[in-house]
Amino acid sequence: MSTIGGTFAIDFHVHTSFSYDCPMPPKLVIEAARRRGLDGIAITDHDTVAGALATVDANRHSDFLVIPGIEVKSDLGDIIGLYVGSQIRSHRFADVIREIHDIGGITYLPHPIRTFGAERTKEIHTEHPDIDLWELYYGRYEKAEFVQAREVFDALGIVGPLCGSDAHFPWDIGVFRTVLADLPGDPQKLLALSRGAELWAQPRGEIARSAGITLGAMTKAFKRGDYAKFGRFLVALPWKAAKKSARTILRRSQ
């Protein structure tokens, strides 16, 4: 966690019910974020800008910022577009970056260590210098990935990294937050403000992290009508939770 001063807290990686693995409607997302003390959120639904636009429309608070975005699954991995007001059609990594820029947005690479690993992240940084912003800390990183991310970002000299929760449920929103000196009302302002960002993030416990992933998978199965798979998750959930709790207790006792 850095300790540079700032006053406006934003979670740059938030989903709504327009994502296949998230049950939160836009209004709930906004109110949950405000209750968590956030001044803004970036909506980054999977492969659709519809949720972001719906959240912008649902925002009735003049002091709360909703940045429309999208998290596109490309041939190489996910890439987020921020300040995006229309659907991204491309699926090749380089083409997605180009299309986001063509419509006036900025590109934000989420969870690079989880997607690419340390060495490939360094190659992506060299091969794609047009990536505008990078996610240093990610809500579902394990402790070792936190350390690895910091080492890689320091080695690459990445300036102005952000962080995000990858929130799919109300309790996830704002767990990770980027604190800026002002609200980034437009792309260029965010790029400038990011250089003085304060990142509030720390590794989450295994139970909290795994629970979010499992519940997201259950939501996905339910939304897609795969009730058999949903039922299997439901039956297995107490056993999985017990195993993870036991593993955590044993690790702490060593």
Summary of the structure (lengths in Angstrom):
residues: 254
radius of gyration: 17.9
end to end distance: 26.4
largest distance: 53.8
contacts: 859
relative contact order: 0.15
helix: 46%
strand: 19%
